[in-house]
Amino acid sequence: MTGYYDLILGLIPLSLVTVAGVLTVLGVSLTAAVPLAASIPVALIGHALFVNGPVDSSQSSTTTTDSPSASFEPAD
């Protein structure tokens, strides 16, 4: 089953190549079209990381235990 992040990984190169190609056909030079087209994959990556970020599906419990192995003890 294709998930959200699989679609994002597929859209990154697809959008870069497609938009750069369209801009080149419209008369924009290739050296200007690639950085302009790269704004779309950057927006996709930003959305995938910060707006719809990956979360751990198994939430850990916030209960604390008093066992000595669960606490942090400095080595010095």
mmCIF file of the N, C-alpha and C atoms, coordinates in Angstrom:
data_MODEL
# 
_entry.id   MODEL 
# 
loop_
_atom_site.group_PDB 
_atom_site.id 
_atom_site.type_symbol 
_atom_site.label_atom_id 
_atom_site.label_alt_id 
_atom_site.label_comp_id 
_atom_site.label_asym_id 
_atom_site.label_entity_id 
_atom_site.label_seq_id 
_atom_site.pdbx_PDB_ins_code 
_atom_site.Cartn_x 
_atom_site.Cartn_y 
_atom_site.Cartn_z 
_atom_site.occupancy 
_atom_site.B_iso_or_equiv 
_atom_site.pdbx_formal_charge 
_atom_site.auth_seq_id 
_atom_site.auth_comp_id 
_atom_site.auth_asym_id 
_atom_site.auth_atom_id 
_atom_site.pdbx_PDB_model_num 
ATOM 1   N N  . MET A 1 1  ? 0.842  -1.177 0.000   1.00 0.00 ? 1  MET A N  1 
ATOM 2   C CA . MET A 1 1  ? 0.000  0.000  0.000   1.00 0.00 ? 1  MET A CA 1 
ATOM 3   C C  . MET A 1 1  ? 0.886  1.239  0.000   1.00 0.00 ? 1  MET A C  1 
ATOM 4   N N  . THR A 1 2  ? 0.577  2.155  -0.858  1.00 0.00 ? 2  THR A N  1 
ATOM 5   C CA . THR A 1 2  ? 1.365  3.365  -0.989  1.00 0.00 ? 2  THR A CA 1 
ATOM 6   C C  . THR A 1 2  ? 0.936  4.371  0.061   1.00 0.00 ? 2  THR A C  1 
ATOM 7   N N  . GLY A 1 3  ? 1.899  4.827  0.832   1.00 0.00 ? 3  GLY A N  1 
ATOM 8   C CA . GLY A 1 3  ? 1.621  5.793  1.885   1.00 0.00 ? 3  GLY A CA 1 
ATOM 9   C C  . GLY A 1 3  ? 1.973  7.206  1.460   1.00 0.00 ? 3  GLY A C  1 
ATOM 10  N N  . TYR A 1 4  ? 1.758  8.129  2.363   1.00 0.00 ? 4  TYR A N  1 
ATOM 11  C CA . TYR A 1 4  ? 2.006  9.549  2.101   1.00 0.00 ? 4  TYR A CA 1 
ATOM 12  C C  . TYR A 1 4  ? 3.473  9.808  1.764   1.00 0.00 ? 4  TYR A C  1 
ATOM 13  N N  . TYR A 1 5  ? 4.370  9.201  2.533   1.00 0.00 ? 5  TYR A N  1 
ATOM 14  C CA . TYR A 1 5  ? 5.791  9.469  2.324   1.00 0.00 ? 5  TYR A CA 1 
ATOM 15  C C  . TYR A 1 5  ? 6.313  8.801  1.057   1.00 0.00 ? 5  TYR A C  1 
ATOM 16  N N  . ASP A 1 6  ? 5.708  7.704  0.641   1.00 0.00 ? 6  ASP A N  1 
ATOM 17  C CA . ASP A 1 6  ? 6.058  7.104  -0.642  1.00 0.00 ? 6  ASP A CA 1 
ATOM 18  C C  . ASP A 1 6  ? 5.685  8.035  -1.792  1.00 0.00 ? 6  ASP A C  1 
ATOM 19  N N  . LEU A 1 7  ? 4.524  8.665  -1.678  1.00 0.00 ? 7  LEU A N  1 
ATOM 20  C CA . LEU A 1 7  ? 4.118  9.628  -2.712  1.00 0.00 ? 7  LEU A CA 1 
ATOM 21  C C  . LEU A 1 7  ? 5.046  10.838 -2.743  1.00 0.00 ? 7  LEU A C  1 
ATOM 22  N N  . ILE A 1 8  ? 5.433  11.326 -1.571  1.00 0.00 ? 8  ILE A N  1 
ATOM 23  C CA . ILE A 1 8  ? 6.342  12.464 -1.518  1.00 0.00 ? 8  ILE A CA 1 
ATOM 24  C C  . ILE A 1 8  ? 7.674  12.115 -2.167  1.00 0.00 ? 8  ILE A C  1 
ATOM 25  N N  . LEU A 1 9  ? 8.208  10.926 -1.867  1.00 0.00 ? 9  LEU A N  1 
ATOM 26  C CA . LEU A 1 9  ? 9.480  10.515 -2.457  1.00 0.00 ? 9  LEU A CA 1 
ATOM 27  C C  . LEU A 1 9  ? 9.383  10.371 -3.972  1.00 0.00 ? 9  LEU A C  1 
ATOM 28  N N  . GLY A 1 10 ? 8.234  10.003 -4.483  1.00 0.00 ? 10 GLY A N  1 
ATOM 29  C CA . GLY A 1 10 ? 8.061  9.931  -5.924  1.00 0.00 ? 10 GLY A CA 1 
ATOM 30  C C  . GLY A 1 10 ? 7.847  11.284 -6.569  1.00 0.00 ? 10 GLY A C  1 
ATOM 31  N N  . LEU A 1 11 ? 7.178  12.189 -5.847  1.00 0.00 ? 11 LEU A N  1 
ATOM 32  C CA . LEU A 1 11 ? 6.889  13.508 -6.411  1.00 0.00 ? 11 LEU A CA 1 
ATOM 33  C C  . LEU A 1 11 ? 8.104  14.435 -6.441  1.00 0.00 ? 11 LEU A C  1 
ATOM 34  N N  . ILE A 1 12 ? 9.090  14.191 -5.607  1.00 0.00 ? 12 ILE A N  1 
ATOM 35  C CA . ILE A 1 12 ? 10.256 15.082 -5.558  1.00 0.00 ? 12 ILE A CA 1 
ATOM 36  C C  . ILE A 1 12 ? 10.982 15.112 -6.902  1.00 0.00 ? 12 ILE A C  1 
ATOM 37  N N  . PRO A 1 13 ? 11.472 13.993 -7.442  1.00 0.00 ? 13 PRO A N  1 
ATOM 38  C CA . PRO A 1 13 ? 12.142 14.081 -8.751  1.00 0.00 ? 13 PRO A CA 1 
ATOM 39  C C  . PRO A 1 13 ? 11.183 14.360 -9.897  1.00 0.00 ? 13 PRO A C  1 
ATOM 40  N N  . LEU A 1 14 ? 9.953  13.833 -9.786  1.00 0.00 ? 14 LEU A N  1 
ATOM 41  C CA . LEU A 1 14 ? 8.981  14.051 -10.856 1.00 0.00 ? 14 LEU A CA 1 
ATOM 42  C C  . LEU A 1 14 ? 8.653  15.531 -11.018 1.00 0.00 ? 14 LEU A C  1 
ATOM 43  N N  . SER A 1 15 ? 8.425  16.218 -9.911  1.00 0.00 ? 15 SER A N  1 
ATOM 44  C CA . SER A 1 15 ? 8.087  17.638 -10.004 1.00 0.00 ? 15 SER A CA 1 
ATOM 45  C C  . SER A 1 15 ? 9.285  18.472 -10.453 1.00 0.00 ? 15 SER A C  1 
ATOM 46  N N  . LEU A 1 16 ? 10.478 18.095 -9.992  1.00 0.00 ? 16 LEU A N  1 
ATOM 47  C CA . LEU A 1 16 ? 11.663 18.850 -10.408 1.00 0.00 ? 16 LEU A CA 1 
ATOM 48  C C  . LEU A 1 16 ? 11.882 18.749 -11.913 1.00 0.00 ? 16 LEU A C  1 
ATOM 49  N N  . VAL A 1 17 ? 11.843 17.552 -12.448 1.00 0.00 ? 17 VAL A N  1 
ATOM 50  C CA . VAL A 1 17 ? 12.078 17.356 -13.879 1.00 0.00 ? 17 VAL A CA 1 
ATOM 51  C C  . VAL A 1 17 ? 10.950 17.959 -14.711 1.00 0.00 ? 17 VAL A C  1 
ATOM 52  N N  . THR A 1 18 ? 9.711  17.769 -14.290 1.00 0.00 ? 18 THR A N  1 
ATOM 53  C CA . THR A 1 18 ? 8.566  18.257 -15.061 1.00 0.00 ? 18 THR A CA 1 
ATOM 54  C C  . THR A 1 18 ? 8.529  19.779 -15.115 1.00 0.00 ? 18 THR A C  1 
ATOM 55  N N  . VAL A 1 19 ? 8.655  20.418 -13.973 1.00 0.00 ? 19 VAL A N  1 
ATOM 56  C CA . VAL A 1 19 ? 8.569  21.886 -13.948 1.00 0.00 ? 19 VAL A CA 1 
ATOM 57  C C  . VAL A 1 19 ? 9.778  22.504 -14.642 1.00 0.00 ? 19 VAL A C  1 
ATOM 58  N N  . ALA A 1 20 ? 10.962 21.931 -14.449 1.00 0.00 ? 20 ALA A N  1 
ATOM 59  C CA . ALA A 1 20 ? 12.141 22.452 -15.156 1.00 0.00 ? 20 ALA A CA 1 
ATOM 60  C C  . ALA A 1 20 ? 11.985 22.286 -16.659 1.00 0.00 ? 20 ALA A C  1 
ATOM 61  N N  . GLY A 1 21 ? 11.429 21.169 -17.092 1.00 0.00 ? 21 GLY A N  1 
ATOM 62  C CA . GLY A 1 21 ? 11.196 20.964 -18.523 1.00 0.00 ? 21 GLY A CA 1 
ATOM 63  C C  . GLY A 1 21 ? 10.175 21.930 -19.090 1.00 0.00 ? 21 GLY A C  1 
ATOM 64  N N  . VAL A 1 22 ? 9.098  22.162 -18.364 1.00 0.00 ? 22 VAL A N  1 
ATOM 65  C CA . VAL A 1 22 ? 8.069  23.111 -18.832 1.00 0.00 ? 22 VAL A CA 1 
ATOM 66  C C  . VAL A 1 22 ? 8.638  24.518 -18.903 1.00 0.00 ? 22 VAL A C  1 
ATOM 67  N N  . LEU A 1 23 ? 9.392  24.908 -17.893 1.00 0.00 ? 23 LEU A N  1 
ATOM 68  C CA . LEU A 1 23 ? 9.982  26.253 -17.919 1.00 0.00 ? 23 LEU A CA 1 
ATOM 69  C C  . LEU A 1 23 ? 10.985 26.400 -19.056 1.00 0.00 ? 23 LEU A C  1 
ATOM 70  N N  . THR A 1 24 ? 11.732 25.341 -19.347 1.00 0.00 ? 24 THR A N  1 
ATOM 71  C CA . THR A 1 24 ? 12.690 25.395 -20.454 1.00 0.00 ? 24 THR A CA 1 
ATOM 72  C C  . THR A 1 24 ? 11.966 25.511 -21.788 1.00 0.00 ? 24 THR A C  1 
ATOM 73  N N  . VAL A 1 25 ? 10.868 24.778 -21.944 1.00 0.00 ? 25 VAL A N  1 
ATOM 74  C CA . VAL A 1 25 ? 10.084 24.861 -23.183 1.00 0.00 ? 25 VAL A CA 1 
ATOM 75  C C  . VAL A 1 25 ? 9.476  26.251 -23.332 1.00 0.00 ? 25 VAL A C  1 
ATOM 76  N N  . LEU A 1 26 ? 9.105  26.879 -22.211 1.00 0.00 ? 26 LEU A N  1 
ATOM 77  C CA . LEU A 1 26 ? 8.519  28.220 -22.274 1.00 0.00 ? 26 LEU A CA 1 
ATOM 78  C C  . LEU A 1 26 ? 9.548  29.320 -22.527 1.00 0.00 ? 26 LEU A C  1 
ATOM 79  N N  . GLY A 1 27 ? 10.830 28.953 -22.569 1.00 0.00 ? 27 GLY A N  1 
ATOM 80  C CA . GLY A 1 27 ? 11.842 29.935 -22.934 1.00 0.00 ? 27 GLY A CA 1 
ATOM 81  C C  . GLY A 1 27 ? 12.759 30.363 -21.810 1.00 0.00 ? 27 GLY A C  1 
ATOM 82  N N  . VAL A 1 28 ? 12.604 29.827 -20.637 1.00 0.00 ? 28 VAL A N  1 
ATOM 83  C CA . VAL A 1 28 ? 13.500 30.155 -19.531 1.00 0.00 ? 28 VAL A CA 1 
ATOM 84  C C  . VAL A 1 28 ? 14.752 29.310 -19.709 1.00 0.00 ? 28 VAL A C  1 
ATOM 85  N N  . SER A 1 29 ? 15.913 29.907 -19.476 1.00 0.00 ? 29 SER A N  1 
ATOM 86  C CA . SER A 1 29 ? 17.148 29.140 -19.636 1.00 0.00 ? 29 SER A CA 1 
ATOM 87  C C  . SER A 1 29 ? 17.207 28.030 -18.593 1.00 0.00 ? 29 SER A C  1 
ATOM 88  N N  . LEU A 1 30 ? 17.936 26.972 -18.914 1.00 0.00 ? 30 LEU A N  1 
ATOM 89  C CA . LEU A 1 30 ? 18.015 25.816 -18.028 1.00 0.00 ? 30 LEU A CA 1 
ATOM 90  C C  . LEU A 1 30 ? 18.652 26.174 -16.690 1.00 0.00 ? 30 LEU A C  1 
ATOM 91  N N  . THR A 1 31 ? 19.628 27.076 -16.710 1.00 0.00 ? 31 THR A N  1 
ATOM 92  C CA . THR A 1 31 ? 20.290 27.463 -15.460 1.00 0.00 ? 31 THR A CA 1 
ATOM 93  C C  . THR A 1 31 ? 19.369 28.264 -14.552 1.00 0.00 ? 31 THR A C  1 
ATOM 94  N N  . ALA A 1 32 ? 18.343 28.868 -15.093 1.00 0.00 ? 32 ALA A N  1 
ATOM 95  C CA . ALA A 1 32 ? 17.354 29.570 -14.268 1.00 0.00 ? 32 ALA A CA 1 
ATOM 96  C C  . ALA A 1 32 ? 16.155 28.678 -13.966 1.00 0.00 ? 32 ALA A C  1 
ATOM 97  N N  . ALA A 1 33 ? 15.842 27.744 -14.872 1.00 0.00 ? 33 ALA A N  1 
ATOM 98  C CA . ALA A 1 33 ? 14.659 26.901 -14.698 1.00 0.00 ? 33 ALA A CA 1 
ATOM 99  C C  . ALA A 1 33 ? 14.839 25.892 -13.568 1.00 0.00 ? 33 ALA A C  1 
ATOM 100 N N  . VAL A 1 34 ? 16.030 25.353 -13.417 1.00 0.00 ? 34 VAL A N  1 
ATOM 101 C CA . VAL A 1 34 ? 16.245 24.329 -12.386 1.00 0.00 ? 34 VAL A CA 1 
ATOM 102 C C  . VAL A 1 34 ? 16.096 24.902 -10.980 1.00 0.00 ? 34 VAL A C  1 
ATOM 103 N N  . PRO A 1 35 ? 16.720 26.041 -10.652 1.00 0.00 ? 35 PRO A N  1 
ATOM 104 C CA . PRO A 1 35 ? 16.482 26.587 -9.304  1.00 0.00 ? 35 PRO A CA 1 
ATOM 105 C C  . PRO A 1 35 ? 15.036 27.015 -9.063  1.00 0.00 ? 35 PRO A C  1 
ATOM 106 N N  . LEU A 1 36 ? 14.385 27.539 -10.086 1.00 0.00 ? 36 LEU A N  1 
ATOM 107 C CA . LEU A 1 36 ? 12.969 27.895 -9.927  1.00 0.00 ? 36 LEU A CA 1 
ATOM 108 C C  . LEU A 1 36 ? 12.117 26.652 -9.701  1.00 0.00 ? 36 LEU A C  1 
ATOM 109 N N  . ALA A 1 37 ? 12.403 25.604 -10.441 1.00 0.00 ? 37 ALA A N  1 
ATOM 110 C CA . ALA A 1 37 ? 11.633 24.370 -10.304 1.00 0.00 ? 37 ALA A CA 1 
ATOM 111 C C  . ALA A 1 37 ? 11.935 23.672 -8.982  1.00 0.00 ? 37 ALA A C  1 
ATOM 112 N N  . ALA A 1 38 ? 13.099 23.888 -8.426  1.00 0.00 ? 38 ALA A N  1 
ATOM 113 C CA . ALA A 1 38 ? 13.477 23.229 -7.168  1.00 0.00 ? 38 ALA A CA 1 
ATOM 114 C C  . ALA A 1 38 ? 12.676 23.745 -5.980  1.00 0.00 ? 38 ALA A C  1 
ATOM 115 N N  . SER A 1 39 ? 11.994 24.863 -6.126  1.00 0.00 ? 39 SER A N  1 
ATOM 116 C CA . SER A 1 39 ? 11.189 25.369 -5.018  1.00 0.00 ? 39 SER A CA 1 
ATOM 117 C C  . SER A 1 39 ? 10.009 24.446 -4.713  1.00 0.00 ? 39 SER A C  1 
ATOM 118 N N  . ILE A 1 40 ? 9.520  23.727 -5.702  1.00 0.00 ? 40 ILE A N  1 
ATOM 119 C CA . ILE A 1 40 ? 8.392  22.815 -5.477  1.00 0.00 ? 40 ILE A CA 1 
ATOM 120 C C  . ILE A 1 40 ? 8.827  21.586 -4.669  1.00 0.00 ? 40 ILE A C  1 
ATOM 121 N N  . PRO A 1 41 ? 9.916  20.898 -5.027  1.00 0.00 ? 41 PRO A N  1 
ATOM 122 C CA . PRO A 1 41 ? 10.352 19.796 -4.169  1.00 0.00 ? 41 PRO A CA 1 
ATOM 123 C C  . PRO A 1 41 ? 10.744 20.249 -2.759  1.00 0.00 ? 41 PRO A C  1 
ATOM 124 N N  . VAL A 1 42 ? 11.295 21.444 -2.642  1.00 0.00 ? 42 VAL A N  1 
ATOM 125 C CA . VAL A 1 42 ? 11.625 21.950 -1.304  1.00 0.00 ? 42 VAL A CA 1 
ATOM 126 C C  . VAL A 1 42 ? 10.353 22.150 -0.488  1.00 0.00 ? 42 VAL A C  1 
ATOM 127 N N  . ALA A 1 43 ? 9.310  22.642 -1.127  1.00 0.00 ? 43 ALA A N  1 
ATOM 128 C CA . ALA A 1 43 ? 8.029  22.809 -0.427  1.00 0.00 ? 43 ALA A CA 1 
ATOM 129 C C  . ALA A 1 43 ? 7.427  21.454 -0.053  1.00 0.00 ? 43 ALA A C  1 
ATOM 130 N N  . LEU A 1 44 ? 7.561  20.465 -0.923  1.00 0.00 ? 44 LEU A N  1 
ATOM 131 C CA . LEU A 1 44 ? 7.071  19.122 -0.608  1.00 0.00 ? 44 LEU A CA 1 
ATOM 132 C C  . LEU A 1 44 ? 7.818  18.524 0.582   1.00 0.00 ? 44 LEU A C  1 
ATOM 133 N N  . ILE A 1 45 ? 9.132  18.687 0.605   1.00 0.00 ? 45 ILE A N  1 
ATOM 134 C CA . ILE A 1 45 ? 9.933  18.164 1.710   1.00 0.00 ? 45 ILE A CA 1 
ATOM 135 C C  . ILE A 1 45 ? 9.577  18.895 2.999   1.00 0.00 ? 45 ILE A C  1 
ATOM 136 N N  . GLY A 1 46 ? 9.421  20.205 2.924   1.00 0.00 ? 46 GLY A N  1 
ATOM 137 C CA . GLY A 1 46 ? 9.048  20.974 4.105   1.00 0.00 ? 46 GLY A CA 1 
ATOM 138 C C  . GLY A 1 46 ? 7.695  20.561 4.648   1.00 0.00 ? 46 GLY A C  1 
ATOM 139 N N  . HIS A 1 47 ? 6.757  20.309 3.749   1.00 0.00 ? 47 HIS A N  1 
ATOM 140 C CA . HIS A 1 47 ? 5.434  19.867 4.195   1.00 0.00 ? 47 HIS A CA 1 
ATOM 141 C C  . HIS A 1 47 ? 5.521  18.496 4.851   1.00 0.00 ? 47 HIS A C  1 
ATOM 142 N N  . ALA A 1 48 ? 6.299  17.595 4.257   1.00 0.00 ? 48 ALA A N  1 
ATOM 143 C CA . ALA A 1 48 ? 6.408  16.242 4.796   1.00 0.00 ? 48 ALA A CA 1 
ATOM 144 C C  . ALA A 1 48 ? 7.125  16.223 6.141   1.00 0.00 ? 48 ALA A C  1 
ATOM 145 N N  . LEU A 1 49 ? 8.049  17.152 6.359   1.00 0.00 ? 49 LEU A N  1 
ATOM 146 C CA . LEU A 1 49 ? 8.798  17.158 7.612   1.00 0.00 ? 49 LEU A CA 1 
ATOM 147 C C  . LEU A 1 49 ? 8.117  17.945 8.718   1.00 0.00 ? 49 LEU A C  1 
ATOM 148 N N  . PHE A 1 50 ? 7.564  19.102 8.393   1.00 0.00 ? 50 PHE A N  1 
ATOM 149 C CA . PHE A 1 50 ? 7.113  20.009 9.438   1.00 0.00 ? 50 PHE A CA 1 
ATOM 150 C C  . PHE A 1 50 ? 5.592  20.107 9.581   1.00 0.00 ? 50 PHE A C  1 
ATOM 151 N N  . VAL A 1 51 ? 4.856  20.013 8.495   1.00 0.00 ? 51 VAL A N  1 
ATOM 152 C CA . VAL A 1 51 ? 3.404  20.123 8.580   1.00 0.00 ? 51 VAL A CA 1 
ATOM 153 C C  . VAL A 1 51 ? 2.789  18.758 8.874   1.00 0.00 ? 51 VAL A C  1 
ATOM 154 N N  . ASN A 1 52 ? 3.178  17.766 8.111   1.00 0.00 ? 52 ASN A N  1 
ATOM 155 C CA . ASN A 1 52 ? 2.666  16.413 8.292   1.00 0.00 ? 52 ASN A CA 1 
ATOM 156 C C  . ASN A 1 52 ? 3.823  15.506 8.676   1.00 0.00 ? 52 ASN A C  1 
ATOM 157 N N  . GLY A 1 53 ? 4.486  15.854 9.753   1.00 0.00 ? 53 GLY A N  1 
ATOM 158 C CA . GLY A 1 53 ? 5.698  15.167 10.160  1.00 0.00 ? 53 GLY A CA 1 
ATOM 159 C C  . GLY A 1 53 ? 5.475  13.742 10.606  1.00 0.00 ? 53 GLY A C  1 
ATOM 160 N N  . PRO A 1 54 ? 6.534  12.959 10.495  1.00 0.00 ? 54 PRO A N  1 
ATOM 161 C CA . PRO A 1 54 ? 6.425  11.571 10.939  1.00 0.00 ? 54 PRO A CA 1 
ATOM 162 C C  . PRO A 1 54 ? 6.303  11.500 12.453  1.00 0.00 ? 54 PRO A C  1 
ATOM 163 N N  . VAL A 1 55 ? 5.422  10.648 12.924  1.00 0.00 ? 55 VAL A N  1 
ATOM 164 C CA . VAL A 1 55 ? 5.229  10.457 14.355  1.00 0.00 ? 55 VAL A CA 1 
ATOM 165 C C  . VAL A 1 55 ? 5.376  8.980  14.668  1.00 0.00 ? 55 VAL A C  1 
ATOM 166 N N  . ASP A 1 56 ? 5.764  8.706  15.889  1.00 0.00 ? 56 ASP A N  1 
ATOM 167 C CA . ASP A 1 56 ? 5.885  7.332  16.341  1.00 0.00 ? 56 ASP A CA 1 
ATOM 168 C C  . ASP A 1 56 ? 4.492  6.781  16.598  1.00 0.00 ? 56 ASP A C  1 
ATOM 169 N N  . SER A 1 57 ? 4.155  5.680  15.971  1.00 0.00 ? 57 SER A N  1 
ATOM 170 C CA . SER A 1 57 ? 2.803  5.153  16.095  1.00 0.00 ? 57 SER A CA 1 
ATOM 171 C C  . SER A 1 57 ? 2.539  4.561  17.478  1.00 0.00 ? 57 SER A C  1 
ATOM 172 N N  . SER A 1 58 ? 3.563  4.098  18.148  1.00 0.00 ? 58 SER A N  1 
ATOM 173 C CA . SER A 1 58 ? 3.365  3.557  19.493  1.00 0.00 ? 58 SER A CA 1 
ATOM 174 C C  . SER A 1 58 ? 3.818  4.596  20.509  1.00 0.00 ? 58 SER A C  1 
ATOM 175 N N  . GLN A 1 59 ? 2.867  5.258  21.119  1.00 0.00 ? 59 GLN A N  1 
ATOM 176 C CA . GLN A 1 59 ? 3.155  6.286  22.110  1.00 0.00 ? 59 GLN A CA 1 
ATOM 177 C C  . GLN A 1 59 ? 3.662  5.615  23.375  1.00 0.00 ? 59 GLN A C  1 
ATOM 178 N N  . SER A 1 60 ? 4.801  6.068  23.879  1.00 0.00 ? 60 SER A N  1 
ATOM 179 C CA . SER A 1 60 ? 5.324  5.492  25.109  1.00 0.00 ? 60 SER A CA 1 
ATOM 180 C C  . SER A 1 60 ? 4.593  6.088  26.304  1.00 0.00 ? 60 SER A C  1 
ATOM 181 N N  . SER A 1 61 ? 4.461  5.303  27.342  1.00 0.00 ? 61 SER A N  1 
ATOM 182 C CA . SER A 1 61 ? 3.754  5.788  28.520  1.00 0.00 ? 61 SER A CA 1 
ATOM 183 C C  . SER A 1 61 ? 4.636  6.760  29.283  1.00 0.00 ? 61 SER A C  1 
ATOM 184 N N  . THR A 1 62 ? 4.013  7.664  30.004  1.00 0.00 ? 62 THR A N  1 
ATOM 185 C CA . THR A 1 62 ? 4.751  8.698  30.738  1.00 0.00 ? 62 THR A CA 1 
ATOM 186 C C  . THR A 1 62 ? 4.877  8.364  32.212  1.00 0.00 ? 62 THR A C  1 
ATOM 187 N N  . THR A 1 63 ? 4.610  7.119  32.578  1.00 0.00 ? 63 THR A N  1 
ATOM 188 C CA . THR A 1 63 ? 4.751  6.750  33.982  1.00 0.00 ? 63 THR A CA 1 
ATOM 189 C C  . THR A 1 63 ? 6.217  6.550  34.315  1.00 0.00 ? 63 THR A C  1 
ATOM 190 N N  . THR A 1 64 ? 6.592  6.926  35.505  1.00 0.00 ? 64 THR A N  1 
ATOM 191 C CA . THR A 1 64 ? 7.976  6.781  35.930  1.00 0.00 ? 64 THR A CA 1 
ATOM 192 C C  . THR A 1 64 ? 8.074  5.643  36.928  1.00 0.00 ? 64 THR A C  1 
ATOM 193 N N  . THR A 1 65 ? 9.204  5.007  36.908  1.00 0.00 ? 65 THR A N  1 
ATOM 194 C CA . THR A 1 65 ? 9.450  3.928  37.856  1.00 0.00 ? 65 THR A CA 1 
ATOM 195 C C  . THR A 1 65 ? 10.586 4.342  38.778  1.00 0.00 ? 65 THR A C  1 
ATOM 196 N N  . ASP A 1 66 ? 10.621 3.738  39.951  1.00 0.00 ? 66 ASP A N  1 
ATOM 197 C CA . ASP A 1 66 ? 11.649 4.074  40.925  1.00 0.00 ? 66 ASP A CA 1 
ATOM 198 C C  . ASP A 1 66 ? 12.807 3.089  40.908  1.00 0.00 ? 66 ASP A C  1 
ATOM 199 N N  . SER A 1 67 ? 12.905 2.263  39.900  1.00 0.00 ? 67 SER A N  1 
ATOM 200 C CA . SER A 1 67 ? 13.996 1.303  39.844  1.00 0.00 ? 67 SER A CA 1 
ATOM 201 C C  . SER A 1 67 ? 15.290 2.003  39.487  1.00 0.00 ? 67 SER A C  1 
ATOM 202 N N  . PRO A 1 68 ? 16.398 1.562  40.042  1.00 0.00 ? 68 PRO A N  1 
ATOM 203 C CA . PRO A 1 68 ? 17.678 2.231  39.783  1.00 0.00 ? 68 PRO A CA 1 
ATOM 204 C C  . PRO A 1 68 ? 18.143 2.105  38.335  1.00 0.00 ? 68 PRO A C  1 
ATOM 205 N N  . SER A 1 69 ? 17.719 1.084  37.607  1.00 0.00 ? 69 SER A N  1 
ATOM 206 C CA . SER A 1 69 ? 18.159 0.919  36.232  1.00 0.00 ? 69 SER A CA 1 
ATOM 207 C C  . SER A 1 69 ? 17.484 1.918  35.296  1.00 0.00 ? 69 SER A C  1 
ATOM 208 N N  . ALA A 1 70 ? 16.350 2.484  35.709  1.00 0.00 ? 70 ALA A N  1 
ATOM 209 C CA . ALA A 1 70 ? 15.633 3.408  34.854  1.00 0.00 ? 70 ALA A CA 1 
ATOM 210 C C  . ALA A 1 70 ? 16.116 4.838  35.016  1.00 0.00 ? 70 ALA A C  1 
ATOM 211 N N  . SER A 1 71 ? 16.925 5.130  36.024  1.00 0.00 ? 71 SER A N  1 
ATOM 212 C CA . SER A 1 71 ? 17.378 6.498  36.249  1.00 0.00 ? 71 SER A CA 1 
ATOM 213 C C  . SER A 1 71 ? 18.769 6.695  35.647  1.00 0.00 ? 71 SER A C  1 
ATOM 214 N N  . PHE A 1 72 ? 19.106 7.926  35.406  1.00 0.00 ? 72 PHE A N  1 
ATOM 215 C CA . PHE A 1 72 ? 20.413 8.264  34.869  1.00 0.00 ? 72 PHE A CA 1 
ATOM 216 C C  . PHE A 1 72 ? 21.378 8.495  36.008  1.00 0.00 ? 72 PHE A C  1 
ATOM 217 N N  . GLU A 1 73 ? 22.511 7.841  35.941  1.00 0.00 ? 73 GLU A N  1 
ATOM 218 C CA . GLU A 1 73 ? 23.541 8.021  36.958  1.00 0.00 ? 73 GLU A CA 1 
ATOM 219 C C  . GLU A 1 73 ? 24.832 8.412  36.257  1.00 0.00 ? 73 GLU A C  1 
ATOM 220 N N  . PRO A 1 74 ? 25.426 9.536  36.627  1.00 0.00 ? 74 PRO A N  1 
ATOM 221 C CA . PRO A 1 74 ? 26.666 9.960  35.991  1.00 0.00 ? 74 PRO A CA 1 
ATOM 222 C C  . PRO A 1 74 ? 27.811 9.012  36.335  1.00 0.00 ? 74 PRO A C  1 
ATOM 223 N N  . ALA A 1 75 ? 28.774 8.902  35.439  1.00 0.00 ? 75 ALA A N  1 
ATOM 224 C CA . ALA A 1 75 ? 29.897 7.988  35.630  1.00 0.00 ? 75 ALA A CA 1 
ATOM 225 C C  . ALA A 1 75 ? 30.923 8.548  36.609  1.00 0.00 ? 75 ALA A C  1 
ATOM 226 N N  . ASP A 1 76 ? 30.985 9.847  36.779  1.00 0.00 ? 76 ASP A N  1 
ATOM 227 C CA . ASP A 1 76 ? 32.001 10.445 37.674  1.00 0.00 ? 76 ASP A CA 1 
ATOM 228 C C  . ASP A 1 76 ? 31.534 10.525 39.078  1.00 0.00 ? 76 ASP A C  1 
# 
